[in-house]
Amino acid sequence: MPFFVVCCDEADPFADANAEDSARGQKSTSMVRIQQRNGRKSLTTVQGLKKEFSYNKILKGLKKEFCCNGTVVPGP
């Protein structure tokens, strides 16, 4: 089991990313949920993606990468 030590005196490696997020004035969170079904079957739900993304293109890429099926369900 690897053990990592984080020193508080060092600079924040994510400071640039945090500064860009705060400069935009909004933060977005995406939720990935995995629901276990029967045995090895599972259902994965992704929620909270930005509207500017093409959901169908993302779905097409995921289906090819993971050799699985999927569908886009519009939210409320």
HTML snippet that shows the backbone in 3Dmol.js (N, CA, C, O; Angstrom):
<script src="https://3Dmol.org/build/3Dmol-min.js"></script>
<div id="view" style="width:600px;height:400px;position:relative"></div>
<script>
const pdb = `
ATOM      1  N   MET A   1       0.852  -1.177   0.000  1.00  0.00           N
ATOM      2  CA  MET A   1       0.000   0.000   0.000  1.00  0.00           C
ATOM      3  C   MET A   1       0.897   1.239   0.000  1.00  0.00           C
ATOM      4  O   MET A   1       1.701   1.413   0.916  1.00  0.00           O
ATOM      5  N   PRO A   2       0.773   2.104  -1.015  1.00  0.00           N
ATOM      6  CA  PRO A   2       1.633   3.291  -1.059  1.00  0.00           C
ATOM      7  C   PRO A   2       1.214   4.312  -0.008  1.00  0.00           C
ATOM      8  O   PRO A   2       0.043   4.427   0.354  1.00  0.00           O
ATOM      9  N   PHE A   3       2.207   5.041   0.462  1.00  0.00           N
ATOM     10  CA  PHE A   3       1.971   6.047   1.483  1.00  0.00           C
ATOM     11  C   PHE A   3       2.528   7.370   0.974  1.00  0.00           C
ATOM     12  O   PHE A   3       3.701   7.446   0.611  1.00  0.00           O
ATOM     13  N   PHE A   4       1.712   8.398   0.943  1.00  0.00           N
ATOM     14  CA  PHE A   4       2.110   9.696   0.436  1.00  0.00           C
ATOM     15  C   PHE A   4       2.116  10.715   1.565  1.00  0.00           C
ATOM     16  O   PHE A   4       1.211  10.745   2.399  1.00  0.00           O
ATOM     17  N   VAL A   5       3.138  11.539   1.576  1.00  0.00           N
ATOM     18  CA  VAL A   5       3.237  12.606   2.567  1.00  0.00           C
ATOM     19  C   VAL A   5       3.005  13.924   1.850  1.00  0.00           C
ATOM     20  O   VAL A   5       3.665  14.220   0.854  1.00  0.00           O
ATOM     21  N   VAL A   6       2.073  14.711   2.351  1.00  0.00           N
ATOM     22  CA  VAL A   6       1.775  16.014   1.769  1.00  0.00           C
ATOM     23  C   VAL A   6       2.286  17.070   2.721  1.00  0.00           C
ATOM     24  O   VAL A   6       1.880  17.125   3.882  1.00  0.00           O
ATOM     25  N   CYS A   7       3.173  17.903   2.230  1.00  0.00           N
ATOM     26  CA  CYS A   7       3.746  18.962   3.045  1.00  0.00           C
ATOM     27  C   CYS A   7       2.940  20.242   2.836  1.00  0.00           C
ATOM     28  O   CYS A   7       2.666  20.632   1.701  1.00  0.00           O
ATOM     29  N   CYS A   8       2.571  20.875   3.910  1.00  0.00           N
ATOM     30  CA  CYS A   8       1.742  22.077   3.828  1.00  0.00           C
ATOM     31  C   CYS A   8       2.520  23.305   3.386  1.00  0.00           C
ATOM     32  O   CYS A   8       1.913  24.303   2.998  1.00  0.00           O
ATOM     33  N   ASP A   9       3.850  23.261   3.432  1.00  0.00           N
ATOM     34  CA  ASP A   9       4.656  24.418   3.070  1.00  0.00           C
ATOM     35  C   ASP A   9       4.788  24.602   1.563  1.00  0.00           C
ATOM     36  O   ASP A   9       5.137  25.687   1.097  1.00  0.00           O
ATOM     37  N   GLU A  10       4.511  23.550   0.803  1.00  0.00           N
ATOM     38  CA  GLU A  10       4.674  23.622  -0.643  1.00  0.00           C
ATOM     39  C   GLU A  10       3.523  24.405  -1.266  1.00  0.00           C
ATOM     40  O   GLU A  10       2.463  24.575  -0.664  1.00  0.00           O
ATOM     41  N   ALA A  11       3.760  24.877  -2.489  1.00  0.00           N
ATOM     42  CA  ALA A  11       2.723  25.610  -3.220  1.00  0.00           C
ATOM     43  C   ALA A  11       1.615  24.650  -3.644  1.00  0.00           C
ATOM     44  O   ALA A  11       1.853  23.461  -3.857  1.00  0.00           O
ATOM     45  N   ASP A  12       0.429  25.173  -3.761  1.00  0.00           N
ATOM     46  CA  ASP A  12      -0.720  24.374  -4.172  1.00  0.00           C
ATOM     47  C   ASP A  12      -0.596  24.028  -5.653  1.00  0.00           C
ATOM     48  O   ASP A  12      -0.561  24.939  -6.480  1.00  0.00           O
ATOM     49  N   PRO A  13      -0.526  22.738  -6.021  1.00  0.00           N
ATOM     50  CA  PRO A  13      -0.380  22.381  -7.427  1.00  0.00           C
ATOM     51  C   PRO A  13      -1.635  22.679  -8.251  1.00  0.00           C
ATOM     52  O   PRO A  13      -1.568  22.744  -9.479  1.00  0.00           O
ATOM     53  N   PHE A  14      -2.767  22.857  -7.591  1.00  0.00           N
ATOM     54  CA  PHE A  14      -4.019  23.113  -8.293  1.00  0.00           C
ATOM     55  C   PHE A  14      -4.427  24.583  -8.220  1.00  0.00           C
ATOM     56  O   PHE A  14      -5.577  24.915  -8.507  1.00  0.00           O
ATOM     57  N   ALA A  15      -3.523  25.450  -7.848  1.00  0.00           N
ATOM     58  CA  ALA A  15      -3.846  26.864  -7.681  1.00  0.00           C
ATOM     59  C   ALA A  15      -4.284  27.496  -8.995  1.00  0.00           C
ATOM     60  O   ALA A  15      -5.219  28.297  -9.010  1.00  0.00           O
ATOM     61  N   ASP A  16      -3.625  27.151 -10.100  1.00  0.00           N
ATOM     62  CA  ASP A  16      -3.995  27.715 -11.396  1.00  0.00           C
ATOM     63  C   ASP A  16      -5.407  27.311 -11.793  1.00  0.00           C
ATOM     64  O   ASP A  16      -6.183  28.138 -12.271  1.00  0.00           O
ATOM     65  N   ALA A  17      -5.739  26.037 -11.595  1.00  0.00           N
ATOM     66  CA  ALA A  17      -7.069  25.553 -11.961  1.00  0.00           C
ATOM     67  C   ALA A  17      -8.134  26.203 -11.090  1.00  0.00           C
ATOM     68  O   ALA A  17      -9.207  26.560 -11.577  1.00  0.00           O
ATOM     69  N   ASN A  18      -7.840  26.357  -9.797  1.00  0.00           N
ATOM     70  CA  ASN A  18      -8.804  26.986  -8.896  1.00  0.00           C
ATOM     71  C   ASN A  18      -8.996  28.454  -9.242  1.00  0.00           C
ATOM     72  O   ASN A  18     -10.106  28.977  -9.137  1.00  0.00           O
ATOM     73  N   ALA A  19      -7.930  29.120  -9.652  1.00  0.00           N
ATOM     74  CA  ALA A  19      -8.025  30.533 -10.016  1.00  0.00           C
ATOM     75  C   ALA A  19      -8.870  30.709 -11.270  1.00  0.00           C
ATOM     76  O   ALA A  19      -9.644  31.661 -11.366  1.00  0.00           O
ATOM     77  N   GLU A  20      -8.728  29.803 -12.230  1.00  0.00           N
ATOM     78  CA  GLU A  20      -9.531  29.887 -13.451  1.00  0.00           C
ATOM     79  C   GLU A  20     -11.010  29.673 -13.148  1.00  0.00           C
ATOM     80  O   GLU A  20     -11.866  30.356 -13.710  1.00  0.00           O
ATOM     81  N   ASP A  21     -11.314  28.716 -12.251  1.00  0.00           N
ATOM     82  CA  ASP A  21     -12.702  28.460 -11.893  1.00  0.00           C
ATOM     83  C   ASP A  21     -13.328  29.653 -11.190  1.00  0.00           C
ATOM     84  O   ASP A  21     -14.473  30.009 -11.470  1.00  0.00           O
ATOM     85  N   SER A  22     -12.586  30.273 -10.280  1.00  0.00           N
ATOM     86  CA  SER A  22     -13.141  31.404  -9.540  1.00  0.00           C
ATOM     87  C   SER A  22     -13.247  32.637 -10.430  1.00  0.00           C
ATOM     88  O   SER A  22     -14.090  33.502 -10.191  1.00  0.00           O
ATOM     89  N   ALA A  23     -12.395  32.728 -11.462  1.00  0.00           N
ATOM     90  CA  ALA A  23     -12.466  33.866 -12.375  1.00  0.00           C
ATOM     91  C   ALA A  23     -13.740  33.821 -13.206  1.00  0.00           C
ATOM     92  O   ALA A  23     -14.286  34.863 -13.567  1.00  0.00           O
ATOM     93  N   ARG A  24     -14.204  32.638 -13.505  1.00  0.00           N
ATOM     94  CA  ARG A  24     -15.448  32.508 -14.275  1.00  0.00           C
ATOM     95  C   ARG A  24     -16.676  32.834 -13.443  1.00  0.00           C
ATOM     96  O   ARG A  24     -17.716  33.212 -13.982  1.00  0.00           O
ATOM     97  N   GLY A  25     -16.560  32.693 -12.154  1.00  0.00           N
ATOM     98  CA  GLY A  25     -17.674  33.035 -11.288  1.00  0.00           C
ATOM     99  C   GLY A  25     -18.629  31.897 -11.033  1.00  0.00           C
ATOM    100  O   GLY A  25     -19.609  32.069 -10.309  1.00  0.00           O
ATOM    101  N   GLN A  26     -18.370  30.733 -11.610  1.00  0.00           N
ATOM    102  CA  GLN A  26     -19.259  29.610 -11.364  1.00  0.00           C
ATOM    103  C   GLN A  26     -18.460  28.319 -11.351  1.00  0.00           C
ATOM    104  O   GLN A  26     -17.453  28.183 -12.047  1.00  0.00           O
ATOM    105  N   LYS A  27     -18.918  27.396 -10.565  1.00  0.00           N
ATOM    106  CA  LYS A  27     -18.294  26.083 -10.509  1.00  0.00           C
ATOM    107  C   LYS A  27     -19.333  25.060 -10.940  1.00  0.00           C
ATOM    108  O   LYS A  27     -20.523  25.209 -10.664  1.00  0.00           O
ATOM    109  N   SER A  28     -18.876  24.044 -11.604  1.00  0.00           N
ATOM    110  CA  SER A  28     -19.793  23.007 -12.029  1.00  0.00           C
ATOM    111  C   SER A  28     -19.370  21.685 -11.410  1.00  0.00           C
ATOM    112  O   SER A  28     -18.181  21.390 -11.293  1.00  0.00           O
ATOM    113  N   THR A  29     -20.328  20.920 -11.029  1.00  0.00           N
ATOM    114  CA  THR A  29     -20.051  19.602 -10.492  1.00  0.00           C
ATOM    115  C   THR A  29     -20.787  18.575 -11.324  1.00  0.00           C
ATOM    116  O   THR A  29     -21.947  18.765 -11.688  1.00  0.00           O
ATOM    117  N   SER A  30     -20.116  17.510 -11.614  1.00  0.00           N
ATOM    118  CA  SER A  30     -20.713  16.394 -12.332  1.00  0.00           C
ATOM    119  C   SER A  30     -20.750  15.210 -11.382  1.00  0.00           C
ATOM    120  O   SER A  30     -19.795  14.957 -10.648  1.00  0.00           O
ATOM    121  N   MET A  31     -21.848  14.499 -11.403  1.00  0.00           N
ATOM    122  CA  MET A  31     -22.030  13.357 -10.522  1.00  0.00           C
ATOM    123  C   MET A  31     -22.008  12.087 -11.355  1.00  0.00           C
ATOM    124  O   MET A  31     -22.683  12.001 -12.380  1.00  0.00           O
ATOM    125  N   VAL A  32     -21.238  11.106 -10.918  1.00  0.00           N
ATOM    126  CA  VAL A  32     -21.212   9.782 -11.534  1.00  0.00           C
ATOM    127  C   VAL A  32     -21.671   8.803 -10.475  1.00  0.00           C
ATOM    128  O   VAL A  32     -21.042   8.664  -9.426  1.00  0.00           O
ATOM    129  N   ARG A  33     -22.769   8.126 -10.755  1.00  0.00           N
ATOM    130  CA  ARG A  33     -23.324   7.166  -9.798  1.00  0.00           C
ATOM    131  C   ARG A  33     -23.302   5.777 -10.423  1.00  0.00           C
ATOM    132  O   ARG A  33     -23.612   5.614 -11.603  1.00  0.00           O
ATOM    133  N   ILE A  34     -22.937   4.786  -9.630  1.00  0.00           N
ATOM    134  CA  ILE A  34     -22.943   3.397 -10.080  1.00  0.00           C
ATOM    135  C   ILE A  34     -23.904   2.636  -9.193  1.00  0.00           C
ATOM    136  O   ILE A  34     -23.736   2.582  -7.975  1.00  0.00           O
ATOM    137  N   GLN A  35     -24.915   2.047  -9.815  1.00  0.00           N
ATOM    138  CA  GLN A  35     -25.923   1.301  -9.077  1.00  0.00           C
ATOM    139  C   GLN A  35     -25.757  -0.176  -9.407  1.00  0.00           C
ATOM    140  O   GLN A  35     -25.825  -0.563 -10.573  1.00  0.00           O
ATOM    141  N   GLN A  36     -25.542  -0.994  -8.399  1.00  0.00           N
ATOM    142  CA  GLN A  36     -25.352  -2.421  -8.586  1.00  0.00           C
ATOM    143  C   GLN A  36     -26.693  -3.099  -8.822  1.00  0.00           C
ATOM    144  O   GLN A  36     -27.664  -2.856  -8.107  1.00  0.00           O
ATOM    145  N   ARG A  37     -26.727  -3.949  -9.833  1.00  0.00           N
ATOM    146  CA  ARG A  37     -27.951  -4.709 -10.122  1.00  0.00           C
ATOM    147  C   ARG A  37     -27.742  -6.160  -9.723  1.00  0.00           C
ATOM    148  O   ARG A  37     -27.361  -6.433  -8.584  1.00  0.00           O
ATOM    149  N   ASN A  38     -27.978  -7.081 -10.615  1.00  0.00           N
ATOM    150  CA  ASN A  38     -27.841  -8.510 -10.307  1.00  0.00           C
ATOM    151  C   ASN A  38     -26.429  -8.986 -10.625  1.00  0.00           C
ATOM    152  O   ASN A  38     -25.964  -8.810 -11.750  1.00  0.00           O
ATOM    153  N   GLY A  39     -25.753  -9.572  -9.679  1.00  0.00           N
ATOM    154  CA  GLY A  39     -24.430 -10.145  -9.915  1.00  0.00           C
ATOM    155  C   GLY A  39     -23.433  -9.118 -10.413  1.00  0.00           C
ATOM    156  O   GLY A  39     -23.075  -8.190  -9.687  1.00  0.00           O
ATOM    157  N   ARG A  40     -22.976  -9.282 -11.668  1.00  0.00           N
ATOM    158  CA  ARG A  40     -21.975  -8.379 -12.234  1.00  0.00           C
ATOM    159  C   ARG A  40     -22.597  -7.225 -13.001  1.00  0.00           C
ATOM    160  O   ARG A  40     -21.870  -6.383 -13.528  1.00  0.00           O
ATOM    161  N   LYS A  41     -23.899  -7.163 -13.076  1.00  0.00           N
ATOM    162  CA  LYS A  41     -24.579  -6.098 -13.817  1.00  0.00           C
ATOM    163  C   LYS A  41     -24.604  -4.812 -12.994  1.00  0.00           C
ATOM    164  O   LYS A  41     -24.770  -4.843 -11.775  1.00  0.00           O
ATOM    165  N   SER A  42     -24.436  -3.690 -13.677  1.00  0.00           N
ATOM    166  CA  SER A  42     -24.499  -2.406 -12.989  1.00  0.00           C
ATOM    167  C   SER A  42     -25.061  -1.346 -13.934  1.00  0.00           C
ATOM    168  O   SER A  42     -25.075  -1.523 -15.152  1.00  0.00           O
ATOM    169  N   LEU A  43     -25.514  -0.266 -13.360  1.00  0.00           N
ATOM    170  CA  LEU A  43     -26.071   0.852 -14.094  1.00  0.00           C
ATOM    171  C   LEU A  43     -25.298   2.101 -13.677  1.00  0.00           C
ATOM    172  O   LEU A  43     -25.229   2.426 -12.492  1.00  0.00           O
ATOM    173  N   THR A  44     -24.719   2.799 -14.651  1.00  0.00           N
ATOM    174  CA  THR A  44     -23.932   4.000 -14.373  1.00  0.00           C
ATOM    175  C   THR A  44     -24.701   5.212 -14.864  1.00  0.00           C
ATOM    176  O   THR A  44     -25.150   5.242 -16.009  1.00  0.00           O
ATOM    177  N   THR A  45     -24.854   6.212 -14.003  1.00  0.00           N
ATOM    178  CA  THR A  45     -25.578   7.426 -14.330  1.00  0.00           C
ATOM    179  C   THR A  45     -24.627   8.614 -14.195  1.00  0.00           C
ATOM    180  O   THR A  45     -23.952   8.765 -13.177  1.00  0.00           O
ATOM    181  N   VAL A  46     -24.580   9.455 -15.230  1.00  0.00           N
ATOM    182  CA  VAL A  46     -23.770  10.671 -15.199  1.00  0.00           C
ATOM    183  C   VAL A  46     -24.736  11.849 -15.224  1.00  0.00           C
ATOM    184  O   VAL A  46     -25.622  11.915 -16.075  1.00  0.00           O
ATOM    185  N   GLN A  47     -24.563  12.767 -14.296  1.00  0.00           N
ATOM    186  CA  GLN A  47     -25.486  13.883 -14.160  1.00  0.00           C
ATOM    187  C   GLN A  47     -24.690  15.162 -13.910  1.00  0.00           C
ATOM    188  O   GLN A  47     -23.682  15.142 -13.204  1.00  0.00           O
ATOM    189  N   GLY A  48     -25.139  16.261 -14.485  1.00  0.00           N
ATOM    190  CA  GLY A  48     -24.536  17.551 -14.209  1.00  0.00           C
ATOM    191  C   GLY A  48     -23.536  18.025 -15.246  1.00  0.00           C
ATOM    192  O   GLY A  48     -22.773  18.952 -14.975  1.00  0.00           O
ATOM    193  N   LEU A  49     -23.517  17.413 -16.435  1.00  0.00           N
ATOM    194  CA  LEU A  49     -22.628  17.889 -17.488  1.00  0.00           C
ATOM    195  C   LEU A  49     -23.147  19.208 -18.037  1.00  0.00           C
ATOM    196  O   LEU A  49     -24.350  19.470 -18.020  1.00  0.00           O
ATOM    197  N   LYS A  50     -22.238  20.029 -18.520  1.00  0.00           N
ATOM    198  CA  LYS A  50     -22.635  21.320 -19.074  1.00  0.00           C
ATOM    199  C   LYS A  50     -23.449  21.130 -20.349  1.00  0.00           C
ATOM    200  O   LYS A  50     -23.279  20.144 -21.066  1.00  0.00           O
ATOM    201  N   LYS A  51     -24.328  22.077 -20.619  1.00  0.00           N
ATOM    202  CA  LYS A  51     -25.202  22.002 -21.795  1.00  0.00           C
ATOM    203  C   LYS A  51     -24.436  22.160 -23.102  1.00  0.00           C
ATOM    204  O   LYS A  51     -24.904  21.717 -24.150  1.00  0.00           O
ATOM    205  N   GLU A  52     -23.247  22.797 -23.051  1.00  0.00           N
ATOM    206  CA  GLU A  52     -22.499  23.041 -24.279  1.00  0.00           C
ATOM    207  C   GLU A  52     -21.835  21.773 -24.825  1.00  0.00           C
ATOM    208  O   GLU A  52     -21.375  21.765 -25.967  1.00  0.00           O
ATOM    209  N   PHE A  53     -21.778  20.698 -24.023  1.00  0.00           N
ATOM    210  CA  PHE A  53     -21.221  19.442 -24.500  1.00  0.00           C
ATOM    211  C   PHE A  53     -22.249  18.708 -25.344  1.00  0.00           C
ATOM    212  O   PHE A  53     -23.451  18.819 -25.105  1.00  0.00           O
ATOM    213  N   SER A  54     -21.777  17.964 -26.324  1.00  0.00           N
ATOM    214  CA  SER A  54     -22.655  17.133 -27.133  1.00  0.00           C
ATOM    215  C   SER A  54     -22.782  15.774 -26.445  1.00  0.00           C
ATOM    216  O   SER A  54     -21.854  14.966 -26.478  1.00  0.00           O
ATOM    217  N   TYR A  55     -23.926  15.532 -25.828  1.00  0.00           N
ATOM    218  CA  TYR A  55     -24.122  14.313 -25.073  1.00  0.00           C
ATOM    219  C   TYR A  55     -24.034  13.079 -25.966  1.00  0.00           C
ATOM    220  O   TYR A  55     -23.516  12.043 -25.551  1.00  0.00           O
ATOM    221  N   ASN A  56     -24.538  13.192 -27.182  1.00  0.00           N
ATOM    222  CA  ASN A  56     -24.526  12.041 -28.088  1.00  0.00           C
ATOM    223  C   ASN A  56     -23.101  11.681 -28.496  1.00  0.00           C
ATOM    224  O   ASN A  56     -22.791  10.499 -28.642  1.00  0.00           O
ATOM    225  N   LYS A  57     -22.232  12.664 -28.684  1.00  0.00           N
ATOM    226  CA  LYS A  57     -20.839  12.381 -29.038  1.00  0.00           C
ATOM    227  C   LYS A  57     -20.102  11.752 -27.858  1.00  0.00           C
ATOM    228  O   LYS A  57     -19.297  10.840 -28.045  1.00  0.00           O
ATOM    229  N   ILE A  58     -20.371  12.233 -26.651  1.00  0.00           N
ATOM    230  CA  ILE A  58     -19.754  11.646 -25.456  1.00  0.00           C
ATOM    231  C   ILE A  58     -20.209  10.205 -25.307  1.00  0.00           C
ATOM    232  O   ILE A  58     -19.405   9.317 -25.026  1.00  0.00           O
ATOM    233  N   LEU A  59     -21.505   9.978 -25.496  1.00  0.00           N
ATOM    234  CA  LEU A  59     -22.058   8.633 -25.373  1.00  0.00           C
ATOM    235  C   LEU A  59     -21.451   7.700 -26.409  1.00  0.00           C
ATOM    236  O   LEU A  59     -21.126   6.553 -26.099  1.00  0.00           O
ATOM    237  N   LYS A  60     -21.299   8.180 -27.626  1.00  0.00           N
ATOM    238  CA  LYS A  60     -20.725   7.361 -28.698  1.00  0.00           C
ATOM    239  C   LYS A  60     -19.293   6.943 -28.352  1.00  0.00           C
ATOM    240  O   LYS A  60     -18.916   5.788 -28.554  1.00  0.00           O
ATOM    241  N   GLY A  61     -18.504   7.874 -27.837  1.00  0.00           N
ATOM    242  CA  GLY A  61     -17.133   7.562 -27.441  1.00  0.00           C
ATOM    243  C   GLY A  61     -17.070   6.561 -26.298  1.00  0.00           C
ATOM    244  O   GLY A  61     -16.248   5.645 -26.317  1.00  0.00           O
ATOM    245  N   LEU A  62     -17.942   6.733 -25.292  1.00  0.00           N
ATOM    246  CA  LEU A  62     -17.963   5.806 -24.162  1.00  0.00           C
ATOM    247  C   LEU A  62     -18.388   4.407 -24.585  1.00  0.00           C
ATOM    248  O   LEU A  62     -17.837   3.417 -24.105  1.00  0.00           O
ATOM    249  N   LYS A  63     -19.361   4.324 -25.477  1.00  0.00           N
ATOM    250  CA  LYS A  63     -19.825   3.021 -25.949  1.00  0.00           C
ATOM    251  C   LYS A  63     -18.726   2.289 -26.704  1.00  0.00           C
ATOM    252  O   LYS A  63     -18.585   1.074 -26.567  1.00  0.00           O
ATOM    253  N   LYS A  64     -17.943   3.015 -27.501  1.00  0.00           N
ATOM    254  CA  LYS A  64     -16.847   2.384 -28.234  1.00  0.00           C
ATOM    255  C   LYS A  64     -15.722   1.974 -27.296  1.00  0.00           C
ATOM    256  O   LYS A  64     -15.152   0.892 -27.440  1.00  0.00           O
ATOM    257  N   GLU A  65     -15.401   2.833 -26.338  1.00  0.00           N
ATOM    258  CA  GLU A  65     -14.281   2.561 -25.425  1.00  0.00           C
ATOM    259  C   GLU A  65     -14.559   1.381 -24.515  1.00  0.00           C
ATOM    260  O   GLU A  65     -13.684   0.539 -24.313  1.00  0.00           O
ATOM    261  N   PHE A  66     -15.765   1.304 -23.960  1.00  0.00           N
ATOM    262  CA  PHE A  66     -16.068   0.284 -22.965  1.00  0.00           C
ATOM    263  C   PHE A  66     -16.884  -0.872 -23.510  1.00  0.00           C
ATOM    264  O   PHE A  66     -17.279  -1.749 -22.741  1.00  0.00           O
ATOM    265  N   CYS A  67     -17.155  -0.906 -24.825  1.00  0.00           N
ATOM    266  CA  CYS A  67     -17.916  -2.000 -25.450  1.00  0.00           C
ATOM    267  C   CYS A  67     -19.204  -2.278 -24.681  1.00  0.00           C
ATOM    268  O   CYS A  67     -19.446  -3.398 -24.231  1.00  0.00           O
ATOM    269  N   CYS A  68     -20.018  -1.247 -24.541  1.00  0.00           N
ATOM    270  CA  CYS A  68     -21.255  -1.379 -23.792  1.00  0.00           C
ATOM    271  C   CYS A  68     -22.358  -0.617 -24.509  1.00  0.00           C
ATOM    272  O   CYS A  68     -22.115  -0.013 -25.554  1.00  0.00           O
ATOM    273  N   ASN A  69     -23.529  -0.636 -23.977  1.00  0.00           N
ATOM    274  CA  ASN A  69     -24.665   0.067 -24.529  1.00  0.00           C
ATOM    275  C   ASN A  69     -24.943   1.298 -23.669  1.00  0.00           C
ATOM    276  O   ASN A  69     -24.475   1.371 -22.532  1.00  0.00           O
ATOM    277  N   GLY A  70     -25.684   2.247 -24.184  1.00  0.00           N
ATOM    278  CA  GLY A  70     -26.009   3.421 -23.415  1.00  0.00           C
ATOM    279  C   GLY A  70     -27.104   4.237 -24.077  1.00  0.00           C
ATOM    280  O   GLY A  70     -27.447   4.011 -25.237  1.00  0.00           O
ATOM    281  N   THR A  71     -27.642   5.175 -23.342  1.00  0.00           N
ATOM    282  CA  THR A  71     -28.684   6.035 -23.845  1.00  0.00           C
ATOM    283  C   THR A  71     -28.604   7.390 -23.155  1.00  0.00           C
ATOM    284  O   THR A  71     -28.124   7.496 -22.026  1.00  0.00           O
ATOM    285  N   VAL A  72     -29.078   8.423 -23.842  1.00  0.00           N
ATOM    286  CA  VAL A  72     -29.159   9.766 -23.268  1.00  0.00           C
ATOM    287  C   VAL A  72     -30.611  10.003 -22.887  1.00  0.00           C
ATOM    288  O   VAL A  72     -31.510   9.912 -23.722  1.00  0.00           O
ATOM    289  N   VAL A  73     -30.827  10.309 -21.612  1.00  0.00           N
ATOM    290  CA  VAL A  73     -32.170  10.598 -21.115  1.00  0.00           C
ATOM    291  C   VAL A  73     -32.199  12.075 -20.724  1.00  0.00           C
ATOM    292  O   VAL A  73     -31.456  12.484 -19.832  1.00  0.00           O
ATOM    293  N   PRO A  74     -33.042  12.885 -21.373  1.00  0.00           N
ATOM    294  CA  PRO A  74     -33.100  14.314 -21.014  1.00  0.00           C
ATOM    295  C   PRO A  74     -33.648  14.498 -19.611  1.00  0.00           C
ATOM    296  O   PRO A  74     -34.608  13.840 -19.208  1.00  0.00           O
ATOM    297  N   GLY A  75     -33.023  15.400 -18.880  1.00  0.00           N
ATOM    298  CA  GLY A  75     -33.452  15.681 -17.512  1.00  0.00           C
ATOM    299  C   GLY A  75     -34.581  16.680 -17.458  1.00  0.00           C
ATOM    300  O   GLY A  75     -34.982  17.231 -18.484  1.00  0.00           O
ATOM    301  N   PRO A  76     -35.094  16.918 -16.270  1.00  0.00           N
ATOM    302  CA  PRO A  76     -36.204  17.859 -16.116  1.00  0.00           C
ATOM    303  C   PRO A  76     -35.791  19.295 -16.340  1.00  0.00           C
ATOM    304  O   PRO A  76     -36.621  20.199 -16.244  1.00  0.00           O
TER     305      PRO A  76
END
`;
const viewer = $3Dmol.createViewer("view");
viewer.addModel(pdb, "pdb");
viewer.setStyle({}, {cartoon: {color: "spectrum"}});
viewer.zoomTo();
viewer.render();
</script>
